[in-house]
Amino acid sequence: MTLPAMLSRKFGYRFNWVGMIGLSVILFWGVVAIVAPHIIPHPVGEIVDEDFFGPISSKLWLGSDYLGRDMVSRALMGARYTVGISLAAVSIACFSGVVLGMTAAVTGGWFDAALSRFLDALNSIPGKLSGLVIVAAVGSSLTVLIITLAVIYTPGAYRFARALAVNINTMDYVTVARTRGEGTLYLIRSEILPNILGPVLADLGLRFVFIVLLLSGLSFLGLGVQPPYADWGALVHENIGGLPFGAPAVIVPSLAIASLTISVNLLIDNLPQKIRDRSA
């Protein structure tokens, strides 16, 4: 049985071929991120070519970088940092934003007003500017990058989840549940979350794309993952000067970023409608 048939039979999703292409590319990069340390042909910091920006050969499938290191190894390990950091950051941001948004919508009153004004003020600061200032001031480590990216995108996730939860909170079945004495936790878990899950998943995918692009931008400016490790943005930054000599060293990580972000968008375009079909 094919993967689309399995998903359709078990979960009720009917992915079209565009959605399956997006899902396949995402799964590919996810698997690469997990197994990269075990499949790279050379250590990421090992100089394997006597010349810098070496050409593609049977030994070096994507040539070498500005120091003579294997680009295949560095691109595969770059997936580990790009996907890993972005996934961790978007998980923290969306979990925090959705929980706070639903709580504010159900609780209302001063808690809703104070939290909304605070996160609106935080959201008014441009994300790239915030990232540049925080990383430049505190330093660039994996923990700092994850927390910074999560903080930048939490207010947006909060606003989105709160807007959905406020609409659900006015429904008759929520009123009935509140009348019979159900608490805030029950309303959030059993009444509101199941009814906003589809849009929230779509929003999570979009924020994952935004975080990948922001992380790549910070790395391109030299404020992301630091040497000897590198994500895809850092690989472009390292090798941009050799574009006329070693094009694969710049083009390959650029295409990797494009393939991941485009694939997530393709899947998102397919996912929400299928979730609505399932709930119907």
C-alpha positions as CSV (number, residue, x, y, z in Angstrom):
1,M,0.0,0.0,0.0
2,T,1.3,3.4,-0.9
3,L,1.9,6.2,1.6
4,P,-1.0,8.4,0.3
5,A,-3.3,5.4,0.6
6,M,-2.1,4.6,4.1
7,L,-2.6,8.2,5.3
8,S,-6.1,8.3,3.6
9,R,-7.2,5.0,5.2
10,K,-5.8,5.6,8.7
11,F,-6.2,9.4,9.2
12,G,-8.7,10.4,6.6
13,Y,-6.3,12.7,4.8
14,R,-6.5,12.8,1.0
15,F,-3.2,14.4,-0.1
16,N,-2.9,15.3,-3.7
17,W,0.3,14.9,-5.6
18,V,1.5,18.4,-4.8
19,G,1.0,17.9,-1.1
20,M,2.8,14.5,-1.3
21,I,5.8,16.1,-3.0
22,G,6.0,18.7,-0.2
23,L,5.6,16.0,2.5
24,S,8.3,13.8,0.8
25,V,10.9,16.6,0.7
26,I,10.2,17.5,4.4
27,L,10.5,13.9,5.5
28,F,13.7,13.6,3.5
29,W,15.4,16.6,5.2
30,G,14.0,15.4,8.6
31,V,15.7,12.0,8.1
32,V,18.9,13.7,6.9
33,A,18.9,15.9,10.0
34,I,18.6,12.8,12.2
35,V,21.1,10.5,10.5
36,A,23.6,13.1,9.2
37,P,26.4,12.3,11.6
38,H,26.3,8.7,10.5
39,I,26.2,9.2,6.7
40,I,28.6,12.1,6.1
41,P,31.7,10.9,4.1
42,H,34.1,13.2,6.0
43,P,34.2,15.0,9.3
44,V,32.8,18.5,8.8
45,G,36.0,20.2,9.8
46,E,38.4,18.0,7.9
47,I,40.3,19.5,5.0
48,V,40.1,16.9,2.2
49,D,41.1,19.0,-0.8
50,E,44.5,20.7,-1.4
51,D,42.7,23.4,-3.3
52,F,39.9,25.7,-2.2
53,F,36.6,25.7,-4.0
54,G,37.6,22.4,-5.7
55,P,35.4,21.1,-8.6
56,I,32.9,18.3,-8.4
57,S,34.6,15.0,-8.7
58,S,34.1,11.3,-7.8
59,K,35.7,11.9,-4.4
60,L,33.9,15.2,-3.8
61,W,30.4,15.0,-5.1
62,L,29.7,18.7,-4.5
63,G,33.3,20.0,-4.6
64,S,35.0,21.7,-1.7
65,D,34.5,24.9,0.2
66,Y,36.8,27.9,0.8
67,L,39.0,25.8,3.0
68,G,39.0,22.6,1.0
69,R,36.4,20.9,3.2
70,D,33.8,18.4,1.7
71,M,30.6,20.2,0.8
72,V,28.5,17.1,0.9
73,S,29.4,16.6,4.5
74,R,28.9,20.2,5.5
75,A,25.5,20.5,3.6
76,L,24.2,17.3,5.3
77,M,25.3,18.5,8.7
78,G,23.9,21.9,7.9
79,A,20.4,20.3,7.7
80,R,20.8,19.0,11.2
81,Y,21.3,22.6,12.5
82,T,18.8,24.3,10.3
83,V,16.0,21.8,10.8
84,G,16.8,21.2,14.5
85,I,17.1,24.8,15.6
86,S,14.0,25.9,13.6
87,L,11.9,22.9,14.8
88,A,12.8,23.5,18.5
89,A,12.2,27.3,18.2
90,V,8.8,26.9,16.4
91,S,7.7,24.3,18.9
92,I,8.4,26.5,21.9
93,A,6.9,29.6,20.2
94,C,3.7,27.9,19.1
95,F,3.2,25.9,22.3
96,S,3.6,29.0,24.4
97,G,1.6,31.3,22.1
98,V,-1.3,28.8,21.7
99,V,-1.5,28.0,25.5
100,L,-1.4,31.7,26.4
101,G,-3.8,32.7,23.7
102,M,-6.5,30.1,24.7
103,T,-6.0,30.9,28.4
104,A,-6.5,34.7,27.7
105,A,-9.5,34.1,25.6
106,V,-11.2,31.9,28.2
107,T,-10.2,34.0,31.2
108,G,-10.7,37.4,29.8
109,G,-10.6,40.5,32.0
110,W,-7.4,42.1,33.2
111,F,-5.3,39.0,32.4
112,D,-6.3,39.1,28.8
113,A,-5.8,42.9,28.5
114,A,-2.4,43.0,30.2
115,L,-1.0,40.0,28.3
116,S,-2.3,41.2,25.0
117,R,-0.8,44.7,25.4
118,F,2.6,43.2,26.5
119,L,2.8,40.8,23.6
120,D,1.6,43.5,21.1
121,A,4.4,45.7,22.3
122,L,6.9,42.9,21.9
123,N,5.4,42.1,18.4
124,S,5.9,45.7,17.3
125,I,9.6,45.3,17.3
126,P,10.9,44.0,14.0
127,G,11.9,40.4,14.2
128,K,15.2,40.7,12.4
129,L,16.2,43.7,14.4
130,S,15.4,41.9,17.6
131,G,17.4,38.9,16.5
132,L,20.4,41.0,15.5
133,V,20.4,43.0,18.8
134,I,20.0,40.0,21.1
135,V,22.4,37.7,19.4
136,A,25.0,40.4,19.0
137,A,24.7,41.4,22.7
138,V,24.4,37.9,24.3
139,G,26.4,35.9,21.9
140,S,25.6,33.2,19.4
141,S,25.0,29.7,20.9
142,L,22.5,27.1,20.0
143,T,20.5,27.8,23.2
144,V,20.5,31.6,22.6
145,L,19.4,31.1,19.0
146,I,16.5,28.8,19.9
147,I,15.3,31.1,22.7
148,T,15.7,34.2,20.6
149,L,13.7,32.8,17.7
150,A,11.0,31.5,20.0
151,V,10.6,34.8,21.8
152,I,10.4,36.7,18.4
153,Y,7.6,34.5,17.1
154,T,5.6,33.8,20.3
155,P,3.5,37.0,20.1
156,G,2.3,36.2,16.6
157,A,1.3,32.7,17.6
158,Y,-0.5,34.2,20.6
159,R,-2.5,36.6,18.5
160,F,-3.5,34.0,16.0
161,A,-4.5,31.4,18.7
162,R,-6.4,34.0,20.8
163,A,-8.4,35.2,17.8
164,L,-9.5,31.7,17.0
165,A,-10.2,30.9,20.7
166,V,-12.3,34.0,21.2
167,N,-14.6,32.9,18.4
168,I,-14.9,29.4,19.8
169,N,-15.4,30.7,23.3
170,T,-18.7,32.3,22.3
171,M,-20.2,29.1,20.9
172,D,-23.2,27.5,22.6
173,Y,-21.5,24.3,23.5
174,V,-18.8,26.3,25.4
175,T,-21.4,28.2,27.2
176,V,-23.2,25.0,28.2
177,A,-19.9,23.5,29.5
178,R,-19.2,26.7,31.5
179,T,-22.8,26.6,32.9
180,R,-22.4,23.1,34.2
181,G,-19.3,24.2,36.1
182,E,-16.4,23.1,33.9
183,G,-13.1,24.8,34.7
184,T,-10.7,26.7,32.5
185,L,-8.5,23.7,31.9
186,Y,-11.3,21.6,30.7
187,L,-12.6,24.3,28.3
188,I,-9.2,24.7,26.8
189,R,-8.4,21.0,26.5
190,S,-11.8,19.6,25.4
191,E,-13.7,22.4,23.8
192,I,-11.4,25.0,22.3
193,L,-8.2,23.2,21.3
194,P,-9.8,20.5,19.2
195,N,-11.7,23.1,17.2
196,I,-8.7,25.3,16.4
197,L,-6.1,22.5,15.9
198,G,-6.2,22.6,12.1
199,P,-5.5,26.3,11.7
200,V,-2.9,26.1,14.5
201,L,-1.0,23.4,12.6
202,A,-1.1,25.5,9.4
203,D,0.2,28.5,11.4
204,L,2.9,26.3,12.9
205,G,4.1,25.4,9.4
206,L,4.2,29.0,8.3
207,R,6.2,30.1,11.4
208,F,8.6,27.2,10.8
209,V,9.3,28.7,7.4
210,F,9.7,32.2,8.9
211,I,12.1,30.9,11.5
212,V,14.2,29.0,8.9
213,L,14.5,32.2,6.8
214,L,15.4,34.3,9.9
215,L,17.9,31.8,11.1
216,S,19.5,31.6,7.7
217,G,19.6,35.4,7.5
218,L,21.3,35.6,10.9
219,S,23.8,33.0,9.9
220,F,24.5,34.8,6.6
221,L,25.4,37.9,8.6
222,G,27.7,35.8,10.8
223,L,25.5,35.8,13.9
224,G,24.0,32.3,13.6
225,V,25.6,28.9,14.1
226,Q,29.3,29.4,14.6
227,P,32.3,27.6,13.1
228,P,33.3,24.9,12.8
229,Y,29.6,24.0,12.7
230,A,27.3,25.6,10.1
231,D,23.7,25.7,9.1
232,W,22.7,26.3,5.5
233,G,22.8,30.1,5.9
234,A,26.3,30.0,7.3
235,L,27.4,27.9,4.4
236,V,26.3,30.5,2.0
237,H,28.0,33.2,4.1
238,E,31.3,31.3,4.2
239,N,31.5,30.6,0.5
240,I,29.8,33.6,-1.1
241,G,33.1,35.1,-2.1
242,G,33.9,32.0,-4.2
243,L,30.7,32.0,-6.3
244,P,32.6,32.5,-9.5
245,F,35.0,29.6,-8.7
246,G,33.0,27.1,-6.6
247,A,29.4,27.7,-7.4
248,P,28.1,24.4,-5.8
249,A,29.4,25.6,-2.4
250,V,26.9,28.5,-2.5
251,I,24.1,27.1,-4.7
252,V,23.6,23.8,-2.9
253,P,22.8,25.3,0.6
254,S,20.7,28.0,-1.1
255,L,18.7,25.3,-2.9
256,A,18.4,23.3,0.3
257,I,16.8,26.3,2.1
258,A,14.5,26.9,-0.9
259,S,13.4,23.3,-1.1
260,L,12.6,23.0,2.6
261,T,10.6,26.3,2.8
262,I,8.7,25.7,-0.5
263,S,7.8,22.2,0.5
264,V,6.4,23.3,3.8
265,N,4.3,25.8,2.0
266,L,3.1,23.2,-0.4
267,L,2.1,20.9,2.4
268,I,0.3,23.7,4.3
269,D,-1.7,24.6,1.2
270,N,-2.9,21.0,1.3
271,L,-3.2,20.3,5.0
272,P,-6.0,22.6,6.3
273,Q,-8.6,21.6,3.8
274,K,-8.0,17.9,4.5
275,I,-8.4,18.5,8.2
276,R,-11.7,20.2,7.6
277,D,-12.7,17.3,5.4
278,R,-11.8,14.9,8.2
279,S,-13.8,16.8,10.8
280,A,-16.8,16.9,8.6
